[in-house]
Each structure stands twice: as C-alpha cells, then as structure tokens.
Amino acid sequence: MDIWVYSFASVIIVSLISLIGIFSLLLRKNLLEKILLFLVSFAVGGLFGDAFIHLLPEAYKGLGINLFASSLVLFGIIFFFVLEKFIRWRHCHVPTSENHPHPVVYMNLIGDGAHNLIDGMLIGASYLVSIPIGISTTIAVVLHEIPQEIGDFGVLVNGGLTVRKALFFNFLTALAAVVGVMISLIVGPFIKDYASFMLPITAGGFLYIAGSDLIPELHHENELRDSFWQLFSILLGVAIMGLLLLIN
C-alpha cells in the first residue's frame, strides 16, 4: 500500500509540473532565460546523480555487474534517442493561427504524452525496488520536467493554441504518467525481475537526457560567470542526490 501511495503522489506532483508554464508569462524574457539556465544545470546534476548514485548501483546489485546489465543501460540510451526522434516535427508553410496550429503542436502533445507515460512507468518500477529509490527517481524526473514543461508551454502557444488550451492539453498529456505508474505497479509484480530490468534502462534514459538534450543547451552561454553558476548548479544537483542516500 505504501508503494501505491508514494507512486501516485509522485506522478500527481509530476503531472502538476505541466502547469508551471503559465508562470513564464509573468517573467521578463531575460530573467526567464537566467532561471532556465539554473534549472537546466540543476537538472543535469540531478539526472547524472540519480543514474550513478542510485539507479546503477541498485541495478548491478540485482542483476550483477555483467554485459547484460550494461546492455540494458545502452538500450535505455538508444530507446530515448528513438523517442526523441519521434517527437520531431515537420516544417509547415501555413501561417500559425488558433484555427491552424502548426504540426509541432500535435507532435509535441503526442511525444510529451509518450514521454510522460514512460516517466510514470520508470517511477513505478523504481518504487517497486524501494521507496528511497522511487523518491530519488521522482526528484530527477521533476528536475528535468520543469524546464521541459516551460519549453513545451511556449511551443504550444507559439504553435497557435490559446494560453488556456495550451495549459489544458499540456496537463492532459502529463496525466499519462498516472497510466504509466499503474502499468508498472499492476504488471511489474507478475514479471520476474521487472524492476531490476527497468532500473538500468531508466539510468540510460537519464544519461541520454542529461548528456544529449540538456548539456548542449548550457554551451549556448560561454561567459565565465554563467559557466561558474552552471557548474555550481550541476554539482548541487549531484549533491542532493547524494544526500538522499541518508533516507536509507
């Protein structure tokens, strides 16, 4: 029962993150960019920290340090690469309007829904291992969801949706995480070593997101001061994941 309570509380929190985009309208563009720079850096540290401090050690404990376990990490990286390719959108020459949202809107919603479904499955699988592992994975998901949801909200509005519709559809796709966690909690106990298999896949996905999606964004700012705060934020994210070991 504790696993179900923690899992659903986690995905509800993750789903509510989808509404954070509205706050981006209240901030000046330059201030929003500075905040996002900190959040993205923090997310990098959180994702790397969760992968190396929590997920991989726990995965190797269950599966052993062998080629199979490492192959699952590699599968996670490739899987998230394929998922990201699926989210990509085609160019459209028809002007954007409320009556004609660009294809990026539909592709963003479909891709975000699929991504959130998988996030829910990963969170549920992590809680099946232990509550501390589930909490650390939830935090890692939340950290990269915040800047992502702000970006998704901007894509939907720029793609032709009204603010109200953008918030509604973004939240609707976020609820896919609830379905994902139910899949893991219902199906997982009936599949031998389900959680052990999912942990290295989750680690691979987090490594891909941090290394391929987030770090390149940080290289857009090369000033010494910005670079220092990026490094500080990354280390802070790693440190927080390290401190979560105290939960055990």
C-alpha positions as CSV (number, residue, x, y, z in Angstrom):
1,M,0.0,0.0,0.0
2,D,2.9,2.4,0.8
3,I,4.3,1.8,-2.7
4,W,1.0,2.7,-4.3
5,V,0.6,5.9,-2.2
6,Y,4.1,7.1,-2.8
7,S,3.9,6.2,-6.5
8,F,0.6,8.0,-7.2
9,A,1.6,11.0,-5.0
10,S,4.8,11.2,-7.1
11,V,3.1,11.1,-10.5
12,I,0.5,13.7,-9.4
13,I,3.3,16.0,-8.5
14,V,5.0,15.4,-11.8
15,S,1.7,16.0,-13.6
16,L,1.1,19.3,-11.8
17,I,4.5,20.5,-13.1
18,S,2.8,20.8,-16.5
19,L,1.0,23.9,-15.2
20,I,4.2,25.7,-14.4
21,G,4.4,27.2,-17.9
22,I,1.8,29.9,-17.0
23,F,4.4,31.5,-14.7
24,S,6.7,32.0,-17.6
25,L,4.3,34.6,-18.9
26,L,4.8,36.7,-15.7
27,L,8.6,36.9,-16.1
28,R,10.7,39.1,-18.4
29,K,12.4,37.1,-21.1
30,N,16.0,37.8,-19.9
31,L,15.0,36.8,-16.3
32,L,13.3,33.6,-17.5
33,E,16.4,32.7,-19.5
34,K,18.6,33.1,-16.4
35,I,16.2,31.0,-14.3
36,L,16.1,28.3,-17.0
37,L,19.9,28.2,-17.2
38,F,20.0,27.4,-13.5
39,L,17.1,24.9,-13.7
40,V,18.7,23.0,-16.7
41,S,22.1,22.9,-14.9
42,F,20.4,21.6,-11.8
43,A,18.5,19.0,-13.8
44,V,21.8,17.8,-15.3
45,G,23.2,17.2,-11.9
46,G,20.1,15.5,-10.6
47,L,19.8,13.1,-13.6
48,F,23.5,12.2,-13.5
49,G,23.4,11.9,-9.7
50,D,20.3,9.6,-9.8
51,A,21.8,7.4,-12.5
52,F,25.2,7.0,-11.0
53,I,24.4,7.2,-7.2
54,H,21.1,5.4,-7.0
55,L,19.9,3.5,-10.2
56,L,23.1,1.9,-11.5
57,P,24.4,0.6,-8.1
58,E,20.9,-0.8,-7.3
59,A,20.7,-2.3,-10.8
60,Y,24.1,-4.0,-10.5
61,K,23.1,-5.3,-7.1
62,G,20.1,-7.1,-8.6
63,L,21.5,-8.1,-12.0
64,G,25.2,-8.3,-11.2
65,I,28.0,-6.3,-13.0
66,N,27.8,-8.0,-16.3
67,L,27.3,-7.5,-20.1
68,F,23.5,-7.9,-19.8
69,A,23.1,-5.1,-17.2
70,S,25.3,-2.8,-19.3
71,S,23.3,-3.7,-22.4
72,L,20.1,-2.5,-20.7
73,V,21.8,0.8,-20.0
74,L,22.7,1.1,-23.6
75,F,19.2,0.1,-24.6
76,G,17.8,2.9,-22.4
77,I,20.1,5.4,-24.2
78,I,19.0,4.2,-27.7
79,F,15.3,4.0,-26.7
80,F,15.2,7.6,-25.6
81,F,17.0,8.6,-28.8
82,V,14.3,6.9,-30.8
83,L,11.6,8.5,-28.6
84,E,13.2,12.0,-29.2
85,K,13.2,11.4,-33.0
86,F,9.5,10.5,-32.8
87,I,8.8,13.9,-31.2
88,R,10.5,15.8,-34.0
89,W,8.1,17.8,-36.3
90,R,7.9,18.6,-40.0
91,H,8.0,22.1,-41.4
92,C,4.7,23.8,-42.2
93,H,4.2,26.7,-44.6
94,V,0.7,27.6,-43.5
95,P,0.7,30.6,-41.1
96,T,0.1,29.8,-37.4
97,S,-3.3,30.7,-36.0
98,E,-5.8,29.3,-33.4
99,N,-7.7,27.6,-36.3
100,H,-4.5,26.2,-37.8
101,P,-2.0,25.2,-35.1
102,H,1.3,24.1,-36.6
103,P,2.1,20.3,-36.7
104,V,4.6,21.0,-33.9
105,V,1.7,21.3,-31.5
106,Y,0.3,17.9,-32.3
107,M,3.7,16.2,-32.4
108,N,4.6,17.9,-29.1
109,L,1.5,16.7,-27.4
110,I,1.8,13.1,-28.7
111,G,5.5,13.0,-27.9
112,D,5.1,14.6,-24.5
113,G,2.3,12.1,-23.7
114,A,4.5,9.1,-24.6
115,H,7.4,10.6,-22.6
116,N,5.2,11.1,-19.5
117,L,3.8,7.6,-19.9
118,I,7.3,6.2,-19.8
119,D,8.2,8.5,-16.9
120,G,5.3,7.0,-14.9
121,M,6.5,3.5,-15.7
122,L,10.0,4.4,-14.5
123,I,8.8,5.9,-11.3
124,G,6.5,2.9,-10.6
125,A,9.3,0.5,-11.3
126,S,11.7,2.4,-9.0
127,Y,9.2,2.3,-6.1
128,L,8.9,-1.5,-6.6
129,V,12.7,-1.6,-5.8
130,S,12.4,0.6,-2.7
131,I,10.8,3.8,-1.6
132,P,14.1,5.7,-1.4
133,I,15.0,4.7,-5.0
134,G,11.5,5.8,-6.0
135,I,11.9,9.2,-4.3
136,S,15.2,9.9,-5.9
137,T,13.9,8.9,-9.4
138,T,10.8,11.1,-8.9
139,I,13.0,14.1,-8.0
140,A,15.2,13.5,-11.0
141,V,12.1,13.4,-13.2
142,V,10.7,16.6,-11.7
143,L,14.0,18.4,-12.1
144,H,14.1,17.8,-15.9
145,E,10.3,18.2,-16.3
146,I,10.3,21.8,-15.0
147,P,12.4,23.4,-17.8
148,Q,10.9,20.9,-20.3
149,E,7.3,21.9,-19.4
150,I,8.1,25.6,-19.6
151,G,9.5,24.9,-23.1
152,D,6.5,22.8,-24.1
153,F,4.1,25.5,-23.0
154,G,6.0,28.0,-25.2
155,V,5.9,25.7,-28.1
156,L,2.1,25.2,-27.8
157,V,1.3,28.9,-27.5
158,N,3.7,29.8,-30.4
159,G,2.2,27.0,-32.4
160,G,-1.3,28.6,-32.3
161,L,-3.0,27.5,-29.1
162,T,-4.5,29.9,-26.7
163,V,-3.0,30.0,-23.2
164,R,-5.9,28.2,-21.7
165,K,-5.9,25.4,-24.3
166,A,-2.1,25.1,-24.0
167,L,-2.4,24.6,-20.2
168,F,-5.3,22.2,-20.6
169,F,-3.7,19.9,-23.2
170,N,-0.3,20.1,-21.5
171,F,-1.8,18.9,-18.3
172,L,-3.8,16.2,-20.2
173,T,-0.7,14.7,-21.6
174,A,1.0,14.9,-18.2
175,L,-1.7,12.6,-16.8
176,A,-0.2,9.8,-19.0
177,A,2.3,9.4,-16.1
178,V,-0.6,8.1,-14.0
179,V,-1.3,5.4,-16.6
180,G,2.4,4.6,-16.7
181,V,2.7,4.1,-13.0
182,M,-0.4,1.9,-13.0
183,I,1.2,-0.3,-15.7
184,S,4.3,-0.8,-13.6
185,L,2.5,-1.4,-10.3
186,I,0.0,-3.8,-11.8
187,V,2.2,-5.7,-14.3
188,G,5.5,-5.4,-12.5
189,P,4.9,-7.9,-9.7
190,F,3.9,-10.6,-12.2
191,I,7.1,-10.2,-14.3
192,K,10.2,-11.7,-12.8
193,D,12.9,-9.1,-12.2
194,Y,10.8,-6.4,-13.8
195,A,12.1,-3.6,-11.6
196,S,15.7,-4.8,-11.9
197,F,15.4,-4.6,-15.7
198,M,13.8,-1.2,-15.6
199,L,16.5,0.4,-13.4
200,P,19.4,0.3,-15.9
201,I,17.0,1.3,-18.7
202,T,16.0,4.3,-16.6
203,A,19.6,5.1,-15.9
204,G,20.4,5.0,-19.6
205,G,17.4,7.3,-20.3
206,F,18.6,9.8,-17.7
207,L,22.1,9.7,-19.1
208,Y,20.8,10.4,-22.6
209,I,18.6,13.3,-21.5
210,A,21.3,15.0,-19.4
211,G,24.1,14.4,-21.9
212,S,22.3,14.9,-25.2
213,D,19.5,17.3,-24.5
214,L,20.5,19.4,-21.5
215,I,24.2,19.9,-21.6
216,P,24.3,21.2,-25.2
217,E,21.8,23.9,-24.0
218,L,24.3,25.0,-21.4
219,H,27.0,25.6,-24.1
220,H,25.0,28.5,-25.5
221,E,26.3,30.6,-22.7
222,N,30.1,30.8,-22.5
223,E,30.7,33.7,-20.1
224,L,32.9,32.8,-17.1
225,R,30.2,33.9,-14.6
226,D,27.5,31.8,-16.3
227,S,29.8,28.8,-16.6
228,F,30.6,29.0,-12.9
229,W,26.9,29.0,-12.0
230,Q,26.2,26.2,-14.4
231,L,28.9,24.1,-12.7
232,F,27.7,25.0,-9.3
233,S,24.1,24.1,-10.2
234,I,25.2,20.7,-11.6
235,L,27.2,19.9,-8.5
236,L,24.3,21.0,-6.3
237,G,22.0,18.6,-8.2
238,V,24.5,15.7,-7.7
239,A,25.0,16.6,-4.0
240,I,21.2,16.5,-3.4
241,M,21.1,13.0,-4.9
242,G,24.0,12.0,-2.7
243,L,22.2,13.4,0.4
244,L,19.1,11.3,-0.5
245,L,21.2,8.2,0.4
246,L,20.6,9.3,4.0
247,I,16.9,8.2,3.5
248,N,18.2,4.7,3.6
